[in-house]
Amino acid sequence: MFAMESPMKHLLRRSKSTKEIGDKFEGIAQKHLSSSGIKILQKNYLCKFGEIDIIGIDGEVVIFCEVRAKSNIEFGRPEETINQKKQLRIRKAASKFLQATPQYSNSLCRFDVISIIFNDQNHQINWIRNAF
């Protein structure tokens, strides 16, 4: 028996690009972080090593945040899609950011994940601090 696909998922796939969908959930994650006292420094930081979805400051700590969203967790949670290779790219991109930004070059840093599970009506956010 085949599982029914959610109408929202079908609509998202049909009407929006992957980037637009990613931007939507990164916006949700940014609002969540900001409302929790995180100062957002940059979104979608891009360098030769890859991209970091959100960079922020939590007190004295620079946070590098990866955002992942899924509508179906039958085959795993959103955060489980961040493999070792992706973690390495994020770490290298974070190092590049710190080198290029003198005011943060000696700061402590951490790597967080915002995991979002969504359906037609709402979404559930799980903020995993020190995820990797």
Contacts in CASP RR format, 6 or more apart in sequence:
PFRMAT RR
TARGET T0000
AUTHOR 0000-0000-0000
METHOD contacts of the structure
MODEL  1
MFAMESPMKHLLRRSKSTKEIGDKFEGIAQKHLSSSGIKILQKNYLCKFG
EIDIIGIDGEVVIFCEVRAKSNIEFGRPEETINQKKQLRIRKAASKFLQA
TPQYSNSLCRFDVISIIFNDQNHQINWIRNAF
3 72 0 8 1.000
3 74 0 8 1.000
6 71 0 8 1.000
6 72 0 8 1.000
6 119 0 8 1.000
6 120 0 8 1.000
7 120 0 8 1.000
8 71 0 8 1.000
8 118 0 8 1.000
8 119 0 8 1.000
8 120 0 8 1.000
9 71 0 8 1.000
9 72 0 8 1.000
12 21 0 8 1.000
16 24 0 8 1.000
21 69 0 8 1.000
22 67 0 8 1.000
22 69 0 8 1.000
25 67 0 8 1.000
25 69 0 8 1.000
25 116 0 8 1.000
25 118 0 8 1.000
26 43 0 8 1.000
26 44 0 8 1.000
26 53 0 8 1.000
26 54 0 8 1.000
26 67 0 8 1.000
27 43 0 8 1.000
28 116 0 8 1.000
28 123 0 8 1.000
28 125 0 8 1.000
29 53 0 8 1.000
29 54 0 8 1.000
29 65 0 8 1.000
29 67 0 8 1.000
29 114 0 8 1.000
29 116 0 8 1.000
29 125 0 8 1.000
30 40 0 8 1.000
30 43 0 8 1.000
30 54 0 8 1.000
32 114 0 8 1.000
32 125 0 8 1.000
32 127 0 8 1.000
33 40 0 8 1.000
33 54 0 8 1.000
33 56 0 8 1.000
33 65 0 8 1.000
33 114 0 8 1.000
33 127 0 8 1.000
34 40 0 8 1.000
36 127 0 8 1.000
37 58 0 8 1.000
38 56 0 8 1.000
38 57 0 8 1.000
38 58 0 8 1.000
38 63 0 8 1.000
39 56 0 8 1.000
39 57 0 8 1.000
40 54 0 8 1.000
40 55 0 8 1.000
40 56 0 8 1.000
41 55 0 8 1.000
41 56 0 8 1.000
41 57 0 8 1.000
41 62 0 8 1.000
42 52 0 8 1.000
42 54 0 8 1.000
42 55 0 8 1.000
42 56 0 8 1.000
42 97 0 8 1.000
43 53 0 8 1.000
43 54 0 8 1.000
43 55 0 8 1.000
44 51 0 8 1.000
44 52 0 8 1.000
44 53 0 8 1.000
45 51 0 8 1.000
45 52 0 8 1.000
45 55 0 8 1.000
45 93 0 8 1.000
45 97 0 8 1.000
47 93 0 8 1.000
47 96 0 8 1.000
47 97 0 8 1.000
48 96 0 8 1.000
49 89 0 8 1.000
49 92 0 8 1.000
49 93 0 8 1.000
49 96 0 8 1.000
50 89 0 8 1.000
50 90 0 8 1.000
50 92 0 8 1.000
50 93 0 8 1.000
51 93 0 8 1.000
52 64 0 8 1.000
52 65 0 8 1.000
52 66 0 8 1.000
52 90 0 8 1.000
52 93 0 8 1.000
52 94 0 8 1.000
52 97 0 8 1.000
53 65 0 8 1.000
53 66 0 8 1.000
53 67 0 8 1.000
54 63 0 8 1.000
54 64 0 8 1.000
54 65 0 8 1.000
54 67 0 8 1.000
54 114 0 8 1.000
55 62 0 8 1.000
55 63 0 8 1.000
55 64 0 8 1.000
55 65 0 8 1.000
55 97 0 8 1.000
56 62 0 8 1.000
56 63 0 8 1.000
56 64 0 8 1.000
56 65 0 8 1.000
57 63 0 8 1.000
58 110 0 8 1.000
60 107 0 8 1.000
60 108 0 8 1.000
61 107 0 8 1.000
61 108 0 8 1.000
61 109 0 8 1.000
61 110 0 8 1.000
62 94 0 8 1.000
62 98 0 8 1.000
62 104 0 8 1.000
62 107 0 8 1.000
62 108 0 8 1.000
62 109 0 8 1.000
62 110 0 8 1.000
63 109 0 8 1.000
63 110 0 8 1.000
63 111 0 8 1.000
63 112 0 8 1.000
64 90 0 8 1.000
64 93 0 8 1.000
64 94 0 8 1.000
64 97 0 8 1.000
64 109 0 8 1.000
64 110 0 8 1.000
64 111 0 8 1.000
64 112 0 8 1.000
65 111 0 8 1.000
65 112 0 8 1.000
65 113 0 8 1.000
65 114 0 8 1.000
66 82 0 8 1.000
66 86 0 8 1.000
66 90 0 8 1.000
66 111 0 8 1.000
66 112 0 8 1.000
66 113 0 8 1.000
66 114 0 8 1.000
66 131 0 8 1.000
67 113 0 8 1.000
67 114 0 8 1.000
67 116 0 8 1.000
68 78 0 8 1.000
68 79 0 8 1.000
68 81 0 8 1.000
68 82 0 8 1.000
68 113 0 8 1.000
68 114 0 8 1.000
68 115 0 8 1.000
68 116 0 8 1.000
69 78 0 8 1.000
69 115 0 8 1.000
69 116 0 8 1.000
69 117 0 8 1.000
69 118 0 8 1.000
69 123 0 8 1.000
70 76 0 8 1.000
70 77 0 8 1.000
70 78 0 8 1.000
70 81 0 8 1.000
70 116 0 8 1.000
70 117 0 8 1.000
70 118 0 8 1.000
71 117 0 8 1.000
71 118 0 8 1.000
71 119 0 8 1.000
73 117 0 8 1.000
77 115 0 8 1.000
77 117 0 8 1.000
78 113 0 8 1.000
78 115 0 8 1.000
78 116 0 8 1.000
78 117 0 8 1.000
79 113 0 8 1.000
79 115 0 8 1.000
79 126 0 8 1.000
79 128 0 8 1.000
79 131 0 8 1.000
82 113 0 8 1.000
82 131 0 8 1.000
82 132 0 8 1.000
87 111 0 8 1.000
87 132 0 8 1.000
90 111 0 8 1.000
91 111 0 8 1.000
94 109 0 8 1.000
94 111 0 8 1.000
97 104 0 8 1.000
98 104 0 8 1.000
98 105 0 8 1.000
98 107 0 8 1.000
98 109 0 8 1.000
99 105 0 8 1.000
110 129 0 8 1.000
110 130 0 8 1.000
111 130 0 8 1.000
111 131 0 8 1.000
111 132 0 8 1.000
112 127 0 8 1.000
112 128 0 8 1.000
112 129 0 8 1.000
112 130 0 8 1.000
112 131 0 8 1.000
113 127 0 8 1.000
113 128 0 8 1.000
113 131 0 8 1.000
113 132 0 8 1.000
114 125 0 8 1.000
114 126 0 8 1.000
114 127 0 8 1.000
114 128 0 8 1.000
115 125 0 8 1.000
115 126 0 8 1.000
115 127 0 8 1.000
115 128 0 8 1.000
116 123 0 8 1.000
116 124 0 8 1.000
116 125 0 8 1.000
116 126 0 8 1.000
117 123 0 8 1.000
117 124 0 8 1.000
117 126 0 8 1.000
118 124 0 8 1.000
END
